[in-house]
Amino acid sequence: MLRARVDRPRCIGAGNCITIAPTAFDWHRGDFGKAGVVDIASVEEEKLREAALACPTQAIVLEEVAELLPWQLRGRSPTRRVQRTFMFTDIVGSTVLLEAMGDEAWQSLLSWHDKTLRSLFGANRGEEVTAIGDGFFVAFESPDDALACAVAIQRGLAEHRTSAGFAPQVRIGVHAADATMVGRNFTGKGVHQAARIGALADGGQIVASAETATAGPFPTTDPRAVSVKGISDPIDVVTVDWR
């Protein structure tokens, strides 16, 4: 059986856990910038693990407890420091789309979106870490692979709009950083930064940290310094011209 807790200093209030498992997690009473555990027994273990993996800073700690020996914890996954380029994607205005399209049409669109993006992750040597509602958290070995994938996604969506009349607007953030690898998941400040950079993008945009993108093969805007929640120092970012 699983036991869950939220490491509040790590929690950045992304809310992914609440979106995925709203009966198990909710905003912490008195602190709506932090999530808290409500009732983990209300969801299946698979859903609980999905919510934990969706946390960009791995603030949700799941502990597998031997049912007959509740004081004895099983071994945790080994950790190591790695260098990766992280990508966060997200459909812009998904709630409005869902309401306008209805459940059945939305699920069909989401299935097409997921299949399309996953094929491009694989073609560009990206490893899907987790699906986050209507977006993805993906890790790449190199910035060039991540940027090529991001450009391919935006170009593919634009082509589909021309040929089929519609494709959802997707925002993408890209950032290369050191991180701690825990099993197949990643955690650390760099992951937090990547998630925040992704949130800066509008639909149809690719926003990347300046260090990640300016040496790459695609033209960018001039760097601009931005302040993001949870990070004390400003981050220099650029918008990648994928057209």
C-alpha positions in Angstrom: 0.0 0.0 0.0 1.1 3.6 -0.5 1.5 6.5 1.8 1.7 10.0 0.4 2.9 13.4 1.7 3.7 16.8 0.1 7.1 18.3 0.7 5.9 21.8 1.2 9.2 23.6 0.6 9.5 21.9 -2.8 5.8 22.5 -3.7 5.5 25.4 -6.2 1.7 25.4 -6.5 1.6 24.0 -10.1 -1.6 22.2 -9.2 -1.0 19.2 -11.5 -1.7 16.8 -8.7 -5.1 18.5 -7.9 -6.1 18.4 -11.6 -5.2 14.7 -11.9 -6.5 13.5 -8.5 -8.8 16.2 -7.0 -10.1 13.9 -4.3 -6.6 12.9 -3.1 -5.0 16.4 -3.2 -6.3 19.9 -2.7 -4.9 23.4 -1.9 -3.4 23.4 1.6 -5.8 25.2 4.0 -4.5 28.7 4.6 -1.9 28.5 1.8 -3.4 28.4 -1.6 0.1 28.4 -3.2 0.8 24.9 -1.8 -0.9 21.5 -2.3 -1.8 19.1 0.5 -2.9 15.5 0.8 -6.6 15.0 1.4 -7.6 11.3 1.0 -5.3 9.0 -1.0 -7.6 6.1 -0.4 -10.1 7.8 -2.7 -8.1 7.0 -5.9 -6.4 4.0 -7.3 -2.6 3.6 -6.8 -2.0 4.1 -10.5 -3.7 7.5 -10.4 -1.8 8.5 -7.3 1.5 7.6 -9.0 0.5 9.6 -12.1 -0.2 12.7 -9.9 3.1 12.3 -8.2 5.0 12.0 -11.5 3.2 15.1 -12.8 4.7 17.3 -10.1 7.5 19.3 -11.8 9.5 19.5 -8.6 8.7 16.0 -7.3 7.2 17.5 -4.1 4.8 14.5 -3.7 6.6 11.8 -1.9 5.1 8.3 -2.2 6.2 5.7 0.2 5.4 2.0 -0.4 4.7 0.4 2.9 4.7 -3.4 3.5 1.1 -4.2 4.4 2.1 -6.7 7.1 5.0 -4.7 8.4 3.8 -1.1 8.3 6.9 0.3 10.0 9.2 -1.1 7.3 9.7 0.8 4.1 10.8 -0.8 0.9 13.9 0.4 -0.9 13.6 3.7 -2.9 14.6 4.2 -6.5 18.3 5.0 -7.0 19.1 8.7 -7.8 21.8 10.3 -9.9 22.7 13.7 -11.2 22.3 14.1 -15.0 22.3 16.8 -17.7 19.1 17.0 -19.8 17.1 19.4 -21.8 13.5 19.5 -20.5 10.4 20.4 -22.5 7.0 21.2 -21.2 4.0 21.4 -23.6 0.5 22.5 -22.9 -2.7 23.0 -24.9 -3.8 26.7 -24.5 -7.5 27.2 -23.6 -8.2 23.5 -23.2 -11.1 24.1 -20.8 -12.8 26.5 -23.3 -12.3 23.9 -26.0 -13.7 21.1 -24.0 -16.8 23.1 -23.2 -17.3 24.2 -26.8 -16.6 20.7 -28.3 -18.2 18.4 -25.8 -16.6 15.4 -24.1 -16.6 13.0 -27.1 -15.1 15.4 -29.7 -12.6 16.7 -27.1 -11.3 13.2 -26.3 -10.9 12.5 -30.1 -8.9 15.7 -30.4 -6.8 15.0 -27.4 -6.1 11.5 -28.7 -4.9 12.9 -32.0 -2.8 15.6 -30.2 -1.2 13.0 -27.9 -0.4 10.6 -30.8 1.0 13.4 -33.0 3.3 14.8 -30.3 4.5 11.4 -29.1 5.6 10.5 -32.6 7.7 13.7 -32.8 9.2 13.0 -29.3 10.4 9.6 -30.6 11.6 11.0 -33.9 13.8 13.5 -32.0 15.1 11.1 -29.3 12.9 12.6 -26.6 11.9 10.5 -23.6 8.4 11.2 -22.3 8.6 11.5 -18.5 4.9 12.0 -18.0 1.7 13.2 -19.6 0.2 16.2 -17.6 -3.5 16.4 -18.5 -3.4 18.0 -21.9 0.4 18.4 -22.1 3.7 16.6 -21.7 6.9 16.7 -19.7 9.7 15.3 -21.9 13.5 14.9 -21.5 16.1 15.1 -24.3 19.8 14.3 -24.3 20.7 17.6 -26.1 19.3 21.1 -26.6 19.4 20.6 -30.4 17.1 17.6 -30.2 14.7 19.4 -28.0 14.5 22.5 -30.1 14.2 20.5 -33.3 11.3 18.6 -31.7 9.6 21.8 -30.5 9.9 23.3 -34.0 8.5 20.1 -35.6 5.5 20.2 -33.3 4.6 23.8 -34.1 5.2 23.3 -37.8 3.1 20.1 -37.8 0.2 21.8 -36.0 0.4 24.7 -38.4 0.3 22.4 -41.4 -2.7 20.5 -40.0 -4.6 23.8 -39.5 -4.0 24.5 -43.2 -5.0 21.1 -44.4 -7.7 20.2 -42.0 -8.9 23.5 -40.8 -8.1 23.2 -37.1 -5.4 22.1 -34.6 -5.1 23.2 -31.0 -2.8 26.0 -30.0 0.1 24.5 -28.0 2.7 26.4 -25.9 6.2 24.9 -25.4 9.0 25.7 -23.0 12.6 24.3 -23.3 15.4 24.5 -20.8 18.7 22.6 -20.4 19.8 22.0 -16.8 21.3 19.6 -14.3 18.7 17.6 -12.5 18.4 14.6 -10.2 17.1 11.5 -12.0 14.9 9.3 -9.8 13.9 6.2 -11.6 12.5 7.6 -14.9 11.5 10.9 -13.3 13.5 14.1 -12.9 13.5 16.7 -10.1 15.4 19.8 -9.1 15.6 23.5 -9.7 16.2 23.0 -13.5 12.9 21.1 -13.9 11.1 23.9 -11.9 12.7 26.5 -14.3 11.7 24.6 -17.4 8.0 24.4 -16.2 8.0 28.1 -15.5 9.5 28.9 -18.9 6.8 26.9 -20.6 4.1 28.8 -18.8 5.5 32.1 -20.3 4.7 31.0 -23.8 1.5 31.8 -25.7 -0.3 29.5 -28.0 1.9 28.7 -31.0 5.1 29.9 -29.3 8.3 28.2 -28.2 10.0 30.0 -25.3 13.4 28.7 -24.2 16.1 29.8 -21.8 18.7 32.0 -23.7 21.6 29.6 -22.9 19.6 26.7 -24.4 18.5 28.3 -27.6 20.8 31.1 -28.7 23.5 28.6 -29.8 21.0 26.4 -31.7 20.1 26.3 -35.4 16.9 28.3 -35.1 16.6 32.1 -35.1 15.4 33.7 -31.8 14.4 37.0 -30.4 16.8 39.0 -28.3 17.1 37.7 -24.7 14.9 39.2 -22.1 15.1 38.8 -18.4 11.9 37.5 -16.7 11.1 36.9 -13.1 9.2 33.7 -12.3 7.4 32.3 -9.3 9.7 30.3 -6.9 13.0 31.4 -8.5 14.9 34.3 -6.9 17.0 35.3 -9.8 15.6 36.4 -13.2 15.9 34.0 -16.1 17.0 35.2 -19.6 14.6 33.7 -22.2 14.1 34.0 -25.9 11.3 33.1 -28.3 12.3 30.7 -31.0 11.2 31.5 -34.6 9.9 28.2 -35.8 8.5 29.5 -39.1 
